[in-house]
Amino acid sequence: MPLDDDVQMLINMLSAPGAPSLTSLSVEEARANMRNLTSLRTSVEELPRVENRNLPGPHGDIPVRLFAASTESGLPILVYFHGGGWVLGDLDTHDGTCRTLAKLIGGIVISVDYRLAPEHKFPVPLDDCYAAATWAVDNAASIGGDPRRVAVGGDSAGGNLTACVALKARDEGKPRLVHQLLVYPVTDARFDTASYRDNAEGYFLSRADMQWFWNHYLGKPEDATNPYAAPLRSTDFRGLPSATIITAEYDPLRDEGESYGKRLKEAGVPVDVKRYDGVIHGFFSMGDILAKGKVAMQHAADALRKAFGQRG
């Protein structure tokens, strides 16, 4: 399908003459660019409770932001890991996404400000995310949550961290997670799929961008085959929590996300894979300006509510 009209308009704006490529920027410049991009949001969901906290982790305290759609207790919890190639992003860049998800699921979202590469390479970001998910289950009642209804989710590199936290939780025997939401997740460090070839450049996220991200994230070449970095390399997908996988047609990561869904299904894991045609990487968090972003957000929330055992 052709690009949606609103997506084409966004690409035209982002690819204006003189706009620098990600790979030409310093890490700090790239981080500033991402913060500027997220400022395009035009609305903010008002919630009854939003608070910043610090959770204990193996590498020091982990900042998080808690979003609660209700002051009631026993609420379902989504622990959310932001995207940005393990290098970019923070609590503010994904504040709007997490507010919307909290409202749509009628529960709590814990956004995790995990340590970023290249200052903190693999597995440090994963360690932070795993620690945050474990804390959420162990301390759910103290924040008005239900420890029996905790899910993990994230977009792009956050989707990668989501899949890896689920793998690690299964392997370690804790925490118990009821669902994983994987939004155009990174699942492998190979760049040879059809979606990488067809969408190598010109669609917001490029093949060169992903190579730049992986080079910053991995500490040594052999990390690229570690399932806790590249979950598609796992040899055992049994016993993982149910999954919702959202992909975009014009995204280099499309095929590896869908391949991950196939491997989960083959292992008997309940999984729903939904490809959104006519859109690019990043659309999920751009519901204010991209129509299908809002549709995908509702789809994700519906899947989470089902996993949490909620009606309606």
C-alpha positions in Angstrom: 0.0 0.0 0.0 1.1 3.6 -0.5 2.1 5.7 2.5 -0.9 7.2 4.3 -1.3 10.9 3.5 -0.6 12.1 7.0 2.5 9.9 7.1 3.8 11.3 3.8 3.4 14.8 5.2 5.4 13.9 8.3 8.2 12.4 6.2 8.3 15.5 4.0 8.7 17.6 7.1 11.4 15.5 8.6 13.3 15.2 5.4 13.4 18.9 4.7 16.6 20.1 2.8 19.5 20.4 5.2 18.0 18.1 7.9 20.9 16.1 9.3 20.9 12.3 9.4 21.0 10.5 12.7 24.3 9.0 12.0 25.9 12.4 11.5 25.0 13.6 14.9 26.6 13.2 18.3 24.7 11.2 20.9 23.7 14.3 22.7 22.5 16.0 19.5 20.5 12.9 18.6 18.9 12.9 22.1 18.0 16.6 21.7 16.4 15.8 18.3 14.2 13.1 19.7 13.1 15.4 22.5 12.2 18.0 19.9 10.2 15.5 17.8 8.1 14.4 20.8 7.2 18.0 21.3 4.9 17.7 18.3 2.2 16.2 20.6 -0.7 18.6 21.0 -2.6 17.0 23.9 -1.9 15.7 27.3 -4.1 13.3 29.2 -4.9 14.5 32.7 -4.6 11.7 35.3 -5.5 11.7 39.0 -2.0 10.5 39.9 1.4 11.1 38.3 4.6 10.8 40.3 8.3 10.3 39.9 10.1 7.7 42.0 13.4 6.0 42.2 13.5 2.2 42.3 16.5 0.1 43.5 18.5 -1.6 40.8 21.8 -3.6 40.4 23.6 -0.5 39.0 22.0 2.1 41.3 18.6 3.8 41.6 16.3 3.7 38.5 14.1 6.7 37.9 10.5 5.9 37.0 7.3 7.8 36.4 4.1 6.3 37.7 0.8 7.1 35.9 -2.4 6.0 37.5 -5.8 6.3 35.8 -7.7 5.8 39.1 -7.2 6.3 42.9 -8.6 2.9 43.5 -6.5 -0.1 44.6 -6.0 -3.5 42.9 -5.3 -1.9 39.5 -3.5 -3.7 36.6 0.0 -2.6 35.9 2.0 -2.1 32.7 5.7 -1.6 33.1 6.8 0.3 30.0 10.2 0.6 28.4 10.6 3.5 26.0 12.1 3.3 22.5 15.1 5.2 21.1 17.6 2.5 20.1 18.9 2.0 23.7 20.6 5.4 23.1 17.8 8.0 23.0 14.6 8.7 25.0 13.6 9.3 28.6 10.6 9.8 30.8 9.6 13.0 29.0 9.8 11.7 25.4 7.3 8.9 26.2 5.2 10.8 28.8 2.3 11.2 26.4 2.3 7.6 25.3 2.3 6.3 28.9 -0.5 8.7 29.9 -2.7 7.5 27.1 -2.0 3.9 27.8 -2.8 4.3 31.5 -6.1 6.0 30.7 -7.1 3.3 28.1 -6.3 0.4 30.3 -7.8 2.0 33.4 -4.7 1.1 35.4 -1.1 2.0 36.3 1.8 2.5 33.9 5.3 2.6 35.2 7.6 4.2 32.7 11.2 3.2 33.3 14.1 5.6 32.7 16.7 2.8 32.2 20.4 3.6 31.7 21.3 4.4 28.1 24.1 3.3 25.8 26.8 4.1 24.9 27.5 5.1 28.5 25.9 1.9 29.7 26.1 -0.9 27.2 24.4 -4.3 27.2 23.3 -5.8 29.5 22.9 -2.7 31.8 19.7 -1.4 30.2 18.2 -4.9 30.4 19.3 -5.2 34.0 17.4 -2.0 34.9 14.3 -3.1 33.1 14.3 -6.5 34.7 14.8 -4.9 38.1 11.9 -2.5 37.5 9.5 -5.3 36.4 10.5 -7.4 39.4 9.9 -4.4 41.7 6.5 -3.8 40.2 5.3 -7.3 41.0 6.9 -7.4 44.5 5.5 -4.0 45.4 2.3 -3.7 43.4 0.0 -3.4 46.4 2.0 -0.4 47.8 1.2 1.6 44.7 -2.4 0.5 44.3 -1.7 -2.3 41.9 -2.5 -6.0 41.6 0.6 -8.2 41.6 -1.3 -10.9 39.7 -1.9 -8.5 36.8 1.5 -7.1 35.7 2.5 -6.8 32.1 5.5 -5.4 30.3 5.6 -3.4 27.1 7.6 -1.1 25.0 8.3 0.3 21.5 11.3 -0.3 19.3 14.3 -0.8 21.5 11.8 -0.8 24.3 10.0 -3.7 22.6 13.4 -5.5 22.5 13.8 -4.9 26.2 10.2 -6.2 26.8 10.9 -9.4 25.0 14.2 -9.9 26.8 12.7 -9.2 30.2 10.0 -11.8 29.5 12.7 -14.3 28.5 14.8 -13.5 31.6 11.7 -13.7 33.9 10.9 -17.2 32.5 14.5 -18.3 32.9 14.8 -16.9 36.5 11.3 -18.1 37.5 10.2 -14.5 38.4 8.6 -12.1 38.1 5.3 -13.6 36.9 4.1 -11.5 33.9 0.7 -11.9 32.3 1.4 -10.3 28.9 4.1 -8.6 26.7 3.3 -5.7 24.4 5.9 -5.5 21.6 5.5 -2.4 19.4 7.7 -2.7 16.3 10.3 -4.5 18.4 14.0 -5.0 17.6 14.5 -8.7 17.8 17.8 -9.4 15.9 21.1 -7.7 15.0 21.0 -8.9 11.4 20.1 -6.4 8.6 19.2 -8.8 5.8 15.4 -9.1 5.9 13.2 -8.0 3.0 11.9 -5.1 5.2 15.5 -4.0 5.7 16.1 -4.0 2.0 12.8 -2.4 1.0 12.8 0.3 3.7 16.6 0.9 4.0 16.1 4.6 3.8 13.5 7.3 3.3 11.0 6.1 5.9 12.1 7.8 9.1 14.1 4.9 10.6 16.9 3.7 8.3 19.1 0.7 8.1 22.1 2.9 8.8 20.3 4.2 11.9 19.8 0.7 13.3 23.5 -0.1 12.7 24.4 3.1 14.6 22.1 2.0 17.5 23.4 -1.5 17.7 27.0 -0.3 17.6 26.4 1.9 20.6 24.5 -0.8 22.5 26.7 -3.9 22.2 29.9 -4.1 24.1 31.4 -6.9 22.0 30.6 -8.7 18.8 29.4 -11.9 20.4 26.7 -10.0 22.2 24.8 -9.9 18.9 23.9 -13.5 19.3 22.9 -13.4 22.9 19.2 -14.0 23.2 19.0 -11.3 26.0 20.2 -8.8 23.4 18.7 -10.3 20.2 15.7 -12.4 21.4 15.0 -13.9 18.0 18.3 -15.9 18.6 16.7 -17.8 21.5 16.3 -21.5 20.9 13.4 -21.9 23.3 10.2 -19.8 23.3 8.1 -22.0 25.5 6.5 -20.8 28.7 6.6 -17.1 27.7 3.6 -14.8 28.5 1.1 -14.1 25.8 2.1 -11.4 23.4 0.7 -8.6 21.2 3.0 -7.5 18.4 2.4 -4.4 16.4 4.4 -3.7 13.2 4.5 -1.0 10.5 4.6 -1.7 6.8 7.3 0.8 6.0 9.7 -0.1 8.8 13.0 -1.9 8.5 12.1 -3.8 11.7 8.8 -5.2 10.3 9.9 -8.6 9.4 11.9 -9.4 12.5 9.0 -8.4 14.7 6.7 -10.7 12.7 9.2 -13.5 12.7 9.3 -13.2 16.5 5.6 -13.6 16.6 5.8 -16.7 14.4 8.4 -18.3 16.8 6.2 -17.6 19.8 3.2 -19.1 18.0 5.2 -22.2 17.1 6.1 -22.6 20.7 2.4 -22.5 21.8 2.5 -19.0 23.2 -0.8 -17.1 22.5 0.2 -14.2 20.2 -1.6 -11.6 18.1 0.5 -10.0 15.4 -1.0 -6.9 13.7 0.7 -5.1 10.8 -0.4 -1.5 10.1 -0.1 -0.7 6.4 0.8 2.7 5.1 2.8 3.8 8.2 6.3 4.1 9.4 8.3 3.2 12.5 7.3 5.5 15.3 3.7 5.9 14.3 2.4 4.3 17.5 3.4 7.2 19.7 2.2 9.9 17.2 -1.5 9.5 17.6 -1.9 13.3 17.7 -0.7 13.6 14.1 -1.0 10.1 12.6 -4.5 8.6 12.6 -3.4 5.0 12.7 -1.2 5.7 15.8 -4.4 6.3 17.7 -6.0 3.1 16.3 -2.9 1.1 17.2 -2.8 2.5 20.7 -6.4 1.4 21.3 -5.6 -2.0 19.9 -2.7 -2.4 22.4 -4.9 -1.2 25.2 -7.7 -3.7 24.3 -5.1 -6.5 24.2 -3.8 -5.5 27.6 -7.3 -5.3 29.1 -8.0 -8.8 27.8 -4.8 -10.1 29.3 -5.7 -8.4 32.6 -9.2 -10.0 32.6 -11.0 -6.8 32.2 -14.3 -6.4 30.5 -15.3 -3.8 28.0 
